[in-house]
Amino acid sequence: MVCSSFDLPKSFFIHSNLETVILEKVSLSLEDVPLDARLVCLKSLHLFLVRFSSDESVERLLSRCRVLEDLVVGRSSFTNVMVFTIDVPTLWRLTIDNSSRPEGVHGFVI
């Protein structure tokens, strides 16, 4: 059980020169991902114990990563996304740890 987490600050989306980001125990809502967010340099993204407000939050975050090559997703009971949609044409490597998938979670669309 995860006892605490923090919200991802909006300033995260301002630093467009980030190449690698590892998020762990973070809450992210659709509103947290600004429509004009651009993570244009982000090549590697690791999502561990990330609580998204909706399935659409995942899609919006990944759509802002224009050059993403490496994506690692670790799911757990903390993760509440029912269908994790990965639509990233630049992706070269995808690692999924779905071993502790919560009940009712349906999986991935790639």
Secondary structure, DSSP 8 states (H G I E B T S, - for coil): -----EE--GGGGT-TT--EEEEEEEEE-GGGS-TT---TT--EEEEEEEEESSHHHHHHHHHT-TT--EEEEE--TT---SEEE---TT--EEEEE-TT--TT--EEE-
